[in-house]
Amino acid sequence: MERLNRIAILDDYQGVALSLADWASLGVPVDVFRDTVTDPDALAARLLPYGAVVIMRERTPFPRALIERLPNLRLLVTTGHRNASVDAAALKERGVTFCGTESLGSPTAELAWGLILSLLRRIPDQDRALREGHWQTAVGEGVEGRALGVIGLGRLGSRVARVARAFDMRVLAWSQNLTEEAAAAVGATRVGKDVLLRDADVVTIHLVLSERSRHTVGAAELALMKRTAVLVNTSRAPIVDTAALAAALREGRIAGAALDVYDLEPLPAGAPILSAPNTVLTPHLGYVTRQNYARMYGGAVEAIRGWMEGKPVRVIG
């Protein structure tokens, strides 16, 4: 039986981690931190005592420089199946087990549709106007008969595509390895990226972030979109060139954007995208539901228990 001195849970913004899993069953003291520490020295000092750390997605990166300053670390658990902000090779070199948990795909797909409808029907604007004493100050756009362009037709993109078919939308899809058969299975048509960008009324991003997918949508791609089209990103911010997107919005070259992800999170005050027109912005809520948190934190407890008991865990890297 492996023993741990203490467990740290990082970035529990809403203060719910302890209520959503049976941490007491581990018999190890657990400390919860609700803030994100970005200063390397302060973060290393905070984490130095802990044998196990649980991180929520990419909220706190774990680069080699941090890992090398944590000699007591023996186990790192990330919620979800992968975490690009963790240097898995550095953990392996130091003999630290790195594992992940199960997560639900439905919350992000649901939020994507919430953002699409909020943006097209001007729901945040109209809510604000109504509270200020105004009645019907704008005309929204419908989705029936329009074209949805899905960039990345994997687990999440496929969910979004199936909902679009229920709205009687035409669905176009592109990713580098997408086949016609896979697209047809969810009611989509595989097209080239340029065709998707030119024809879609709504472009929604569902790629996994990698060096290959970084800036998949940049200035040149935004220039292909209709002036009446909108862009939605619930995946990862660097897949879209944020500066080019903000410029396209300010110049009216696309009709709007809805974003849940940002190059720097939490998004700092004064970030240019905050003042860009025709936007709906949410603070990376794609995976943030009580059901998904319970799955993730419950999985973290099981991973720690399995590691302590010498049982197989979902090792990453």
Phi and psi restraints in degrees (value plus and minus 20) as a CYANA .aco file:
   2 GLU   PHI     -95.7   -55.7
   2 GLU   PSI     123.9   163.9
   3 ARG   PHI    -135.1   -95.1
   3 ARG   PSI     127.1   167.1
   4 LEU   PHI    -142.4  -102.4
   4 LEU   PSI     125.6   165.6
   5 ASN   PHI    -102.3   -62.3
   5 ASN   PSI     -70.4   -30.4
   6 ARG   PHI    -170.7  -130.7
   6 ARG   PSI     137.6   177.6
   7 ILE   PHI    -140.9  -100.9
   7 ILE   PSI     114.9   154.9
   8 ALA   PHI    -130.0   -90.0
   8 ALA   PSI     112.6   152.6
   9 ILE   PHI    -128.8   -88.8
   9 ILE   PSI     101.0   141.0
  10 LEU   PHI    -119.2   -79.2
  10 LEU   PSI     132.4   172.4
  11 ASP   PHI      36.3    76.3
  11 ASP   PSI      22.1    62.1
  12 ASP   PHI    -103.6   -63.6
  12 ASP   PSI      55.1    95.1
  13 TYR   PHI     -72.6   -32.6
  13 TYR   PSI     -64.2   -24.2
  14 GLN   PHI    -109.9   -69.9
  14 GLN   PSI     -23.4    16.6
  15 GLY   PHI      47.2    87.2
  15 GLY   PSI      21.3    61.3
  16 VAL   PHI    -138.3   -98.3
  16 VAL   PSI     -25.4    14.6
  17 ALA   PHI     -76.8   -36.8
  17 ALA   PSI     -64.9   -24.9
  18 LEU   PHI     -89.0   -49.0
  18 LEU   PSI     -45.1    -5.1
  19 SER   PHI    -106.5   -66.5
  19 SER   PSI     -29.0    11.0
  20 LEU   PHI    -129.0   -89.0
  20 LEU   PSI     -14.2    25.8
  21 ALA   PHI    -176.7  -136.7
  21 ALA   PSI     141.8   181.8
  22 ASP   PHI    -112.0   -72.0
  22 ASP   PSI      51.5    91.5
  23 TRP   PHI     -85.9   -45.9
  23 TRP   PSI     -52.2   -12.2
  24 ALA   PHI     -81.4   -41.4
  24 ALA   PSI     -46.9    -6.9
  25 SER   PHI     -85.9   -45.9
  25 SER   PSI     -35.9     4.1
  26 LEU   PHI     -99.1   -59.1
  26 LEU   PSI     -40.9    -0.9
  27 GLY   PHI      49.1    89.1
  27 GLY   PSI       5.6    45.6
  28 VAL   PHI    -147.5  -107.5
  28 VAL   PSI     115.7   155.7
  29 PRO   PHI     -78.5   -38.5
  29 PRO   PSI     118.1   158.1
  30 VAL   PHI    -143.9  -103.9
  30 VAL   PSI     108.5   148.5
  31 ASP   PHI    -133.4   -93.4
  31 ASP   PSI     114.8   154.8
  32 VAL   PHI    -131.6   -91.6
  32 VAL   PSI     112.7   152.7
  33 PHE   PHI    -137.7   -97.7
  33 PHE   PSI     106.7   146.7
  34 ARG   PHI    -117.9   -77.9
  34 ARG   PSI     -28.8    11.2
  35 ASP   PHI    -125.3   -85.3
  35 ASP   PSI     139.8   179.8
  36 THR   PHI    -121.3   -81.3
  36 THR   PSI     100.2   140.2
  37 VAL   PHI    -117.8   -77.8
  37 VAL   PSI     102.2   142.2
  38 THR   PHI    -124.0   -84.0
  38 THR   PSI     -39.5     0.5
  39 ASP   PHI     -90.4   -50.4
  39 ASP   PSI     101.7   141.7
  40 PRO   PHI     -78.4   -38.4
  40 PRO   PSI     -61.6   -21.6
  41 ASP   PHI     -86.8   -46.8
  41 ASP   PSI     -64.5   -24.5
  42 ALA   PHI     -84.8   -44.8
  42 ALA   PSI     -59.3   -19.3
  43 LEU   PHI     -87.1   -47.1
  43 LEU   PSI     -64.5   -24.5
  44 ALA   PHI     -82.1   -42.1
  44 ALA   PSI     -60.3   -20.3
  45 ALA   PHI     -84.9   -44.9
  45 ALA   PSI     -60.3   -20.3
  46 ARG   PHI     -83.1   -43.1
  46 ARG   PSI     -62.5   -22.5
  47 LEU   PHI    -109.8   -69.8
  47 LEU   PSI     -29.6    10.4
  48 LEU   PHI     -71.7   -31.7
  48 LEU   PSI     -61.1   -21.1
  49 PRO   PHI     -94.2   -54.2
  49 PRO   PSI     -33.4     6.6
  50 TYR   PHI    -112.1   -72.1
  50 TYR   PSI     117.9   157.9
  51 GLY   PHI    -105.6   -65.6
  51 GLY   PSI     -45.8    -5.8
  52 ALA   PHI    -156.5  -116.5
  52 ALA   PSI     119.1   159.1
  53 VAL   PHI    -150.4  -110.4
  53 VAL   PSI     115.4   155.4
  54 VAL   PHI    -131.6   -91.6
  54 VAL   PSI     103.5   143.5
  55 ILE   PHI    -135.1   -95.1
  55 ILE   PSI     124.8   164.8
  56 MET   PHI    -114.5   -74.5
  56 MET   PSI      83.5   123.5
  57 ARG   PHI      30.8    70.8
  57 ARG   PSI    -155.0  -115.0
  58 GLU   PHI    -119.0   -79.0
  58 GLU   PSI       1.1    41.1
  59 ARG   PHI     -80.4   -40.4
  59 ARG   PSI     -61.8   -21.8
  60 THR   PHI    -139.4   -99.4
  60 THR   PSI      90.7   130.7
  61 PRO   PHI     -86.7   -46.7
  61 PRO   PSI     131.9   171.9
  62 PHE   PHI    -143.8  -103.8
  62 PHE   PSI      58.1    98.1
  63 PRO   PHI     -97.9   -57.9
  63 PRO   PSI     150.2   190.2
  64 ARG   PHI     -75.3   -35.3
  64 ARG   PSI     -61.2   -21.2
  65 ALA   PHI     -79.4   -39.4
  65 ALA   PSI     -54.9   -14.9
  66 LEU   PHI     -96.5   -56.5
  66 LEU   PSI     -65.7   -25.7
  67 ILE   PHI     -77.1   -37.1
  67 ILE   PSI     -59.8   -19.8
  68 GLU   PHI     -89.2   -49.2
  68 GLU   PSI     -32.2     7.8
  69 ARG   PHI    -120.2   -80.2
  69 ARG   PSI     -10.3    29.7
  70 LEU   PHI    -142.3  -102.3
  70 LEU   PSI      53.5    93.5
  71 PRO   PHI     -85.8   -45.8
  71 PRO   PSI     -40.2    -0.2
  72 ASN   PHI    -107.7   -67.7
  72 ASN   PSI     -30.2     9.8
  73 LEU   PHI     -90.0   -50.0
  73 LEU   PSI     108.6   148.6
  74 ARG   PHI    -143.3  -103.3
  74 ARG   PSI     -40.7    -0.7
  75 LEU   PHI    -166.3  -126.3
  75 LEU   PSI     107.9   147.9
  76 LEU   PHI    -141.1  -101.1
  76 LEU   PSI     104.6   144.6
  77 VAL   PHI    -135.9   -95.9
  77 VAL   PSI     103.0   143.0
  78 THR   PHI    -125.3   -85.3
  78 THR   PSI     122.3   162.3
  79 THR   PHI     -95.5   -55.5
  79 THR   PSI     117.0   157.0
  80 GLY   PHI      77.7   117.7
  80 GLY   PSI     155.5   195.5
  81 HIS   PHI    -104.4   -64.4
  81 HIS   PSI     -40.7    -0.7
  82 ARG   PHI    -168.9  -128.9
  82 ARG   PSI     142.8   182.8
  83 ASN   PHI    -176.3  -136.3
  83 ASN   PSI      81.5   121.5
  84 ALA   PHI     -90.7   -50.7
  84 ALA   PSI     -32.2     7.8
  85 SER   PHI    -110.5   -70.5
  85 SER   PSI     -15.3    24.7
  86 VAL   PHI    -130.2   -90.2
  86 VAL   PSI     113.4   153.4
  87 ASP   PHI    -104.5   -64.5
  87 ASP   PSI      70.1   110.1
  88 ALA   PHI     -83.8   -43.8
  88 ALA   PSI     -54.7   -14.7
  89 ALA   PHI     -84.7   -44.7
  89 ALA   PSI     -61.0   -21.0
  90 ALA   PHI     -84.5   -44.5
  90 ALA   PSI     -59.8   -19.8
  91 LEU   PHI     -82.2   -42.2
  91 LEU   PSI     -64.5   -24.5
  92 LYS   PHI     -82.9   -42.9
  92 LYS   PSI     -61.4   -21.4
  93 GLU   PHI     -80.3   -40.3
  93 GLU   PSI     -53.2   -13.2
  94 ARG   PHI    -113.7   -73.7
  94 ARG   PSI     -14.8    25.2
  95 GLY   PHI      55.2    95.2
  95 GLY   PSI       2.2    42.2
  96 VAL   PHI    -113.4   -73.4
  96 VAL   PSI     107.3   147.3
  97 THR   PHI     -94.6   -54.6
  97 THR   PSI     112.2   152.2
  98 PHE   PHI    -142.3  -102.3
  98 PHE   PSI      98.4   138.4
  99 CYS   PHI    -158.4  -118.4
  99 CYS   PSI     144.7   184.7
 100 GLY   PHI    -143.7  -103.7
 100 GLY   PSI    -195.8  -155.8
 101 THR   PHI    -150.4  -110.4
 101 THR   PSI     149.0   189.0
 102 GLU   PHI     -90.7   -50.7
 102 GLU   PSI     135.9   175.9
 103 SER   PHI    -170.1  -130.1
 103 SER   PSI     143.6   183.6
 104 LEU   PHI    -114.6   -74.6
 104 LEU   PSI     122.6   162.6
 105 GLY   PHI    -108.3   -68.3
 105 GLY   PSI     -43.0    -3.0
 106 SER   PHI     -85.2   -45.2
 106 SER   PSI     -56.8   -16.8
 107 PRO   PHI     -79.4   -39.4
 107 PRO   PSI     -61.2   -21.2
 108 THR   PHI     -89.1   -49.1
 108 THR   PSI     -59.7   -19.7
 109 ALA   PHI     -83.2   -43.2
 109 ALA   PSI     -59.2   -19.2
 110 GLU   PHI     -83.9   -43.9
 110 GLU   PSI     -63.4   -23.4
 111 LEU   PHI     -84.6   -44.6
 111 LEU   PSI     -58.3   -18.3
 112 ALA   PHI     -75.9   -35.9
 112 ALA   PSI     -63.4   -23.4
 113 TRP   PHI     -91.0   -51.0
 113 TRP   PSI     -54.3   -14.3
 114 GLY   PHI     -80.3   -40.3
 114 GLY   PSI     -60.8   -20.8
 115 LEU   PHI     -90.1   -50.1
 115 LEU   PSI     -61.7   -21.7
 116 ILE   PHI     -78.8   -38.8
 116 ILE   PSI     -70.0   -30.0
 117 LEU   PHI     -90.0   -50.0
 117 LEU   PSI     -56.9   -16.9
 118 SER   PHI     -81.6   -41.6
 118 SER   PSI     -62.1   -22.1
 119 LEU   PHI     -90.0   -50.0
 119 LEU   PSI     -67.9   -27.9
 120 LEU   PHI     -91.6   -51.6
 120 LEU   PSI     -58.2   -18.2
 121 ARG   PHI    -111.7   -71.7
 121 ARG   PSI     -16.8    23.2
 122 ARG   PHI      38.8    78.8
 122 ARG   PSI      17.7    57.7
 123 ILE   PHI     -82.4   -42.4
 123 ILE   PSI     -68.2   -28.2
 124 PRO   PHI     -81.2   -41.2
 124 PRO   PSI     -61.3   -21.3
 125 ASP   PHI     -81.7   -41.7
 125 ASP   PSI     -63.9   -23.9
 126 GLN   PHI     -92.5   -52.5
 126 GLN   PSI     -52.8   -12.8
 127 ASP   PHI     -81.6   -41.6
 127 ASP   PSI     -66.2   -26.2
 128 ARG   PHI     -84.2   -44.2
 128 ARG   PSI     -64.0   -24.0
 129 ALA   PHI     -83.1   -43.1
 129 ALA   PSI     -61.4   -21.4
 130 LEU   PHI     -81.8   -41.8
 130 LEU   PSI     -62.3   -22.3
 131 ARG   PHI     -86.6   -46.6
 131 ARG   PSI     -43.7    -3.7
 132 GLU   PHI    -111.3   -71.3
 132 GLU   PSI     -13.8    26.2
 133 GLY   PHI      75.0   115.0
 133 GLY   PSI      -8.5    31.5
 134 HIS   PHI    -125.0   -85.0
 134 HIS   PSI     135.6   175.6
 135 TRP   PHI    -150.0  -110.0
 135 TRP   PSI     100.1   140.1
 136 GLN   PHI      30.1    70.1
 136 GLN   PSI      57.4    97.4
 137 THR   PHI    -121.5   -81.5
 137 THR   PSI     -22.6    17.4
 138 ALA   PHI    -168.9  -128.9
 138 ALA   PSI     142.1   182.1
 139 VAL   PHI    -132.0   -92.0
 139 VAL   PSI     103.7   143.7
 140 GLY   PHI    -107.0   -67.0
 140 GLY   PSI     158.3   198.3
 141 GLU   PHI    -135.1   -95.1
 141 GLU   PSI     121.6   161.6
 142 GLY   PHI    -111.3   -71.3
 142 GLY   PSI     151.4   191.4
 143 VAL   PHI    -131.1   -91.1
 143 VAL   PSI     -40.4    -0.4
 144 GLU   PHI     -79.7   -39.7
 144 GLU   PSI     110.8   150.8
 145 GLY   PHI      60.3   100.3
 145 GLY   PSI     -24.2    15.8
 146 ARG   PHI    -108.6   -68.6
 146 ARG   PSI     152.2   192.2
 147 ALA   PHI    -127.4   -87.4
 147 ALA   PSI     105.9   145.9
 148 LEU   PHI    -120.0   -80.0
 148 LEU   PSI     106.4   146.4
 149 GLY   PHI    -124.2   -84.2
 149 GLY   PSI      97.1   137.1
 150 VAL   PHI    -124.7   -84.7
 150 VAL   PSI      94.5   134.5
 151 ILE   PHI    -117.2   -77.2
 151 ILE   PSI      82.5   122.5
 152 GLY   PHI      83.5   123.5
 152 GLY   PSI      70.3   110.3
 153 LEU   PHI    -121.5   -81.5
 153 LEU   PSI      35.3    75.3
 154 GLY   PHI    -111.8   -71.8
 154 GLY   PSI    -164.1  -124.1
 155 ARG   PHI     -80.3   -40.3
 155 ARG   PSI     -66.2   -26.2
 156 LEU   PHI    -100.3   -60.3
 156 LEU   PSI     -63.5   -23.5
 157 GLY   PHI     -79.5   -39.5
 157 GLY   PSI     -56.1   -16.1
 158 SER   PHI     -86.4   -46.4
 158 SER   PSI     -58.4   -18.4
 159 ARG   PHI     -82.1   -42.1
 159 ARG   PSI     -64.0   -24.0
 160 VAL   PHI     -83.7   -43.7
 160 VAL   PSI     -60.6   -20.6
 161 ALA   PHI     -83.8   -43.8
 161 ALA   PSI     -60.3   -20.3
 162 ARG   PHI     -85.4   -45.4
 162 ARG   PSI     -56.5   -16.5
 163 VAL   PHI     -85.6   -45.6
 163 VAL   PSI     -58.9   -18.9
 164 ALA   PHI     -79.8   -39.8
 164 ALA   PSI     -58.8   -18.8
 165 ARG   PHI     -84.1   -44.1
 165 ARG   PSI     -55.7   -15.7
 166 ALA   PHI     -85.6   -45.6
 166 ALA   PSI     -46.8    -6.8
 167 PHE   PHI    -106.7   -66.7
 167 PHE   PSI     -14.0    26.0
 168 ASP   PHI      40.9    80.9
 168 ASP   PSI      20.1    60.1
 169 MET   PHI    -115.1   -75.1
 169 MET   PSI     136.0   176.0
 170 ARG   PHI    -108.4   -68.4
 170 ARG   PSI     113.0   153.0
 171 VAL   PHI    -134.6   -94.6
 171 VAL   PSI     101.9   141.9
 172 LEU   PHI    -127.9   -87.9
 172 LEU   PSI     124.9   164.9
 173 ALA   PHI    -160.7  -120.7
 173 ALA   PSI     126.8   166.8
 174 TRP   PHI    -168.8  -128.8
 174 TRP   PSI     118.8   158.8
 175 SER   PHI    -177.7  -137.7
 175 SER   PSI     146.9   186.9
 176 GLN   PHI     -83.0   -43.0
 176 GLN   PSI     -52.3   -12.3
 177 ASN   PHI    -130.5   -90.5
 177 ASN   PSI      -7.4    32.6
 178 LEU   PHI     -90.2   -50.2
 178 LEU   PSI     116.9   156.9
 179 THR   PHI    -125.0   -85.0
 179 THR   PSI     139.0   179.0
 180 GLU   PHI     -80.8   -40.8
 180 GLU   PSI     -57.4   -17.4
 181 GLU   PHI     -85.7   -45.7
 181 GLU   PSI     -63.0   -23.0
 182 ALA   PHI     -85.4   -45.4
 182 ALA   PSI     -58.7   -18.7
 183 ALA   PHI     -85.7   -45.7
 183 ALA   PSI     -66.2   -26.2
 184 ALA   PHI     -82.0   -42.0
 184 ALA   PSI     -49.8    -9.8
 185 ALA   PHI     -82.4   -42.4
 185 ALA   PSI     -44.0    -4.0
 186 VAL   PHI    -134.4   -94.4
 186 VAL   PSI      -2.3    37.7
 187 GLY   PHI      59.7    99.7
 187 GLY   PSI       2.6    42.6
 188 ALA   PHI    -129.8   -89.8
 188 ALA   PSI     143.2   183.2
 189 THR   PHI    -132.9   -92.9
 189 THR   PSI     105.5   145.5
 190 ARG   PHI     -96.0   -56.0
 190 ARG   PSI     108.5   148.5
 191 VAL   PHI    -155.8  -115.8
 191 VAL   PSI     149.1   189.1
 192 GLY   PHI     -89.4   -49.4
 192 GLY   PSI     138.8   178.8
 193 LYS   PHI     -80.5   -40.5
 193 LYS   PSI     -63.5   -23.5
 194 ASP   PHI     -83.4   -43.4
 194 ASP   PSI     -59.2   -19.2
 195 VAL   PHI     -84.0   -44.0
 195 VAL   PSI     -64.6   -24.6
 196 LEU   PHI     -77.9   -37.9
 196 LEU   PSI     -67.4   -27.4
 197 LEU   PHI     -86.1   -46.1
 197 LEU   PSI     -56.2   -16.2
 198 ARG   PHI     -93.1   -53.1
 198 ARG   PSI     -54.1   -14.1
 199 ASP   PHI    -117.2   -77.2
 199 ASP   PSI     -43.8    -3.8
 200 ALA   PHI     -96.0   -56.0
 200 ALA   PSI     122.7   162.7
 201 ASP   PHI    -107.8   -67.8
 201 ASP   PSI     -49.3    -9.3
 202 VAL   PHI    -150.4  -110.4
 202 VAL   PSI     105.8   145.8
 203 VAL   PHI    -130.1   -90.1
 203 VAL   PSI     104.2   144.2
 204 THR   PHI    -144.3  -104.3
 204 THR   PSI     115.8   155.8
 205 ILE   PHI    -120.0   -80.0
 205 ILE   PSI     108.9   148.9
 206 HIS   PHI    -163.4  -123.4
 206 HIS   PSI      17.9    57.9
 207 LEU   PHI    -109.4   -69.4
 207 LEU   PSI     136.2   176.2
 208 VAL   PHI    -101.7   -61.7
 208 VAL   PSI     116.1   156.1
 209 LEU   PHI     -92.2   -52.2
 209 LEU   PSI     109.5   149.5
 210 SER   PHI    -173.7  -133.7
 210 SER   PSI     155.4   195.4
 211 GLU   PHI     -81.0   -41.0
 211 GLU   PSI     -52.4   -12.4
 212 ARG   PHI     -90.3   -50.3
 212 ARG   PSI     -53.5   -13.5
 213 SER   PHI    -113.0   -73.0
 213 SER   PSI     -28.7    11.3
 214 ARG   PHI     -80.1   -40.1
 214 ARG   PSI     111.6   151.6
 215 HIS   PHI      34.9    74.9
 215 HIS   PSI      18.8    58.8
 216 THR   PHI     -76.7   -36.7
 216 THR   PSI     -55.4   -15.4
 217 VAL   PHI    -133.9   -93.9
 217 VAL   PSI      85.3   125.3
 218 GLY   PHI    -138.9   -98.9
 218 GLY   PSI    -180.9  -140.9
 219 ALA   PHI     -79.8   -39.8
 219 ALA   PSI     -61.7   -21.7
 220 ALA   PHI     -85.1   -45.1
 220 ALA   PSI     -59.5   -19.5
 221 GLU   PHI     -90.7   -50.7
 221 GLU   PSI     -60.7   -20.7
 222 LEU   PHI     -82.3   -42.3
 222 LEU   PSI     -52.7   -12.7
 223 ALA   PHI     -87.5   -47.5
 223 ALA   PSI     -41.3    -1.3
 224 LEU   PHI     -98.8   -58.8
 224 LEU   PSI     -41.9    -1.9
 225 MET   PHI     -92.5   -52.5
 225 MET   PSI     133.2   173.2
 226 LYS   PHI     -84.2   -44.2
 226 LYS   PSI     130.9   170.9
 227 ARG   PHI     -85.0   -45.0
 227 ARG   PSI     -41.9    -1.9
 228 THR   PHI    -112.3   -72.3
 228 THR   PSI     -20.8    19.2
 229 ALA   PHI    -108.3   -68.3
 229 ALA   PSI     140.4   180.4
 230 VAL   PHI    -147.7  -107.7
 230 VAL   PSI     136.8   176.8
 231 LEU   PHI    -138.5   -98.5
 231 LEU   PSI     116.7   156.7
 232 VAL   PHI    -147.0  -107.0
 232 VAL   PSI     110.1   150.1
 233 ASN   PHI    -150.2  -110.2
 233 ASN   PSI      89.3   129.3
 234 THR   PHI    -135.1   -95.1
 234 THR   PSI      -5.5    34.5
 235 SER   PHI    -115.7   -75.7
 235 SER   PSI    -113.9   -73.9
 236 ARG   PHI    -160.0  -120.0
 236 ARG   PSI     120.8   160.8
 237 ALA   PHI     -79.0   -39.0
 237 ALA   PSI     -64.1   -24.1
 238 PRO   PHI     -86.2   -46.2
 238 PRO   PSI     -28.7    11.3
 239 ILE   PHI     -86.5   -46.5
 239 ILE   PSI     -45.1    -5.1
 240 VAL   PHI    -133.9   -93.9
 240 VAL   PSI     117.3   157.3
 241 ASP   PHI     -94.1   -54.1
 241 ASP   PSI      81.6   121.6
 242 THR   PHI     -83.0   -43.0
 242 THR   PSI     -58.9   -18.9
 243 ALA   PHI     -84.3   -44.3
 243 ALA   PSI     -61.7   -21.7
 244 ALA   PHI     -86.3   -46.3
 244 ALA   PSI     -56.4   -16.4
 245 LEU   PHI     -85.6   -45.6
 245 LEU   PSI     -66.1   -26.1
 246 ALA   PHI     -80.1   -40.1
 246 ALA   PSI     -60.3   -20.3
 247 ALA   PHI     -85.3   -45.3
 247 ALA   PSI     -62.1   -22.1
 248 ALA   PHI     -82.8   -42.8
 248 ALA   PSI     -57.6   -17.6
 249 LEU   PHI     -88.3   -48.3
 249 LEU   PSI     -64.9   -24.9
 250 ARG   PHI     -86.2   -46.2
 250 ARG   PSI     -52.4   -12.4
 251 GLU   PHI    -109.6   -69.6
 251 GLU   PSI     -18.5    21.5
 252 GLY   PHI      50.0    90.0
 252 GLY   PSI       4.5    44.5
 253 ARG   PHI    -102.5   -62.5
 253 ARG   PSI     -37.3     2.7
 254 ILE   PHI    -154.0  -114.0
 254 ILE   PSI     142.6   182.6
 255 ALA   PHI    -101.7   -61.7
 255 ALA   PSI     -42.1    -2.1
 256 GLY   PHI     153.8   193.8
 256 GLY   PSI     152.6   192.6
 257 ALA   PHI    -169.6  -129.6
 257 ALA   PSI     125.7   165.7
 258 ALA   PHI    -144.7  -104.7
 258 ALA   PSI     104.4   144.4
 259 LEU   PHI    -147.3  -107.3
 259 LEU   PSI     121.0   161.0
 260 ASP   PHI    -139.2   -99.2
 260 ASP   PSI     -24.4    15.6
 261 VAL   PHI    -153.8  -113.8
 261 VAL   PSI     129.9   169.9
 262 TYR   PHI    -162.6  -122.6
 262 TYR   PSI     135.2   175.2
 263 ASP   PHI     -82.6   -42.6
 263 ASP   PSI     -54.0   -14.0
 264 LEU   PHI    -145.8  -105.8
 264 LEU   PSI     103.4   143.4
 265 GLU   PHI    -148.0  -108.0
 265 GLU   PSI     120.1   160.1
 266 PRO   PHI     -77.7   -37.7
 266 PRO   PSI     127.7   167.7
 267 LEU   PHI     -86.7   -46.7
 267 LEU   PSI     103.5   143.5
 268 PRO   PHI     -94.4   -54.4
 268 PRO   PSI     131.5   171.5
 269 ALA   PHI     -78.6   -38.6
 269 ALA   PSI     119.2   159.2
 270 GLY   PHI      67.5   107.5
 270 GLY   PSI     -19.5    20.5
 271 ALA   PHI     -78.8   -38.8
 271 ALA   PSI     116.6   156.6
 272 PRO   PHI     -75.8   -35.8
 272 PRO   PSI     -52.9   -12.9
 273 ILE   PHI     -86.8   -46.8
 273 ILE   PSI     -43.3    -3.3
 274 LEU   PHI     -85.1   -45.1
 274 LEU   PSI     -47.9    -7.9
 275 SER   PHI    -121.3   -81.3
 275 SER   PSI     -17.7    22.3
 276 ALA   PHI     -90.6   -50.6
 276 ALA   PSI     120.6   160.6
 277 PRO   PHI     -95.7   -55.7
 277 PRO   PSI     140.1   180.1
 278 ASN   PHI      36.4    76.4
 278 ASN   PSI      32.3    72.3
 279 THR   PHI    -147.9  -107.9
 279 THR   PSI     130.9   170.9
 280 VAL   PHI    -141.2  -101.2
 280 VAL   PSI     102.3   142.3
 281 LEU   PHI    -143.1  -103.1
 281 LEU   PSI     110.7   150.7
 282 THR   PHI    -147.0  -107.0
 282 THR   PSI     133.0   173.0
 283 PRO   PHI    -108.2   -68.2
 283 PRO   PSI      46.6    86.6
 284 HIS   PHI      29.9    69.9
 284 HIS   PSI      43.3    83.3
 285 LEU   PHI    -119.0   -79.0
 285 LEU   PSI     -17.9    22.1
 286 GLY   PHI     -71.7   -31.7
 286 GLY   PSI     -63.7   -23.7
 287 TYR   PHI    -119.7   -79.7
 287 TYR   PSI     -18.1    21.9
 288 VAL   PHI    -110.1   -70.1
 288 VAL   PSI      64.4   104.4
 289 THR   PHI    -152.5  -112.5
 289 THR   PSI     136.4   176.4
 290 ARG   PHI     -79.5   -39.5
 290 ARG   PSI     -59.3   -19.3
 291 GLN   PHI     -84.8   -44.8
 291 GLN   PSI     -61.6   -21.6
 292 ASN   PHI     -91.9   -51.9
 292 ASN   PSI     -60.2   -20.2
 293 TYR   PHI     -79.5   -39.5
 293 TYR   PSI     -62.3   -22.3
 294 ALA   PHI     -82.3   -42.3
 294 ALA   PSI     -60.1   -20.1
 295 ARG   PHI     -84.6   -44.6
 295 ARG   PSI     -63.1   -23.1
 296 MET   PHI     -90.3   -50.3
 296 MET   PSI     -71.5   -31.5
 297 TYR   PHI     -88.7   -48.7
 297 TYR   PSI     -56.1   -16.1
 298 GLY   PHI     -81.7   -41.7
 298 GLY   PSI     -59.8   -19.8
 299 GLY   PHI     -85.8   -45.8
 299 GLY   PSI     -54.9   -14.9
 300 ALA   PHI     -84.6   -44.6
 300 ALA   PSI     -62.4   -22.4
 301 VAL   PHI     -80.9   -40.9
 301 VAL   PSI     -64.4   -24.4
 302 GLU   PHI     -85.1   -45.1
 302 GLU   PSI     -57.1   -17.1
 303 ALA   PHI     -84.6   -44.6
 303 ALA   PSI     -63.3   -23.3
 304 ILE   PHI     -85.3   -45.3
 304 ILE   PSI     -63.6   -23.6
 305 ARG   PHI     -82.0   -42.0
 305 ARG   PSI     -63.9   -23.9
 306 GLY   PHI     -81.8   -41.8
 306 GLY   PSI     -62.5   -22.5
 307 TRP   PHI     -83.1   -43.1
 307 TRP   PSI     -63.4   -23.4
 308 MET   PHI     -83.0   -43.0
 308 MET   PSI     -54.4   -14.4
 309 GLU   PHI    -111.8   -71.8
 309 GLU   PSI     -17.9    22.1
 310 GLY   PHI      54.0    94.0
 310 GLY   PSI       2.7    42.7
 311 LYS   PHI    -113.9   -73.9
 311 LYS   PSI     141.1   181.1
 312 PRO   PHI     -82.0   -42.0
 312 PRO   PSI     120.4   160.4
 313 VAL   PHI    -146.9  -106.9
 313 VAL   PSI     146.1   186.1
 314 ARG   PHI     -98.4   -58.4
 314 ARG   PSI      64.2   104.2
 315 VAL   PHI     -95.1   -55.1
 315 VAL   PSI     118.2   158.2
 316 ILE   PHI    -129.1   -89.1
 316 ILE   PSI     114.3   154.3
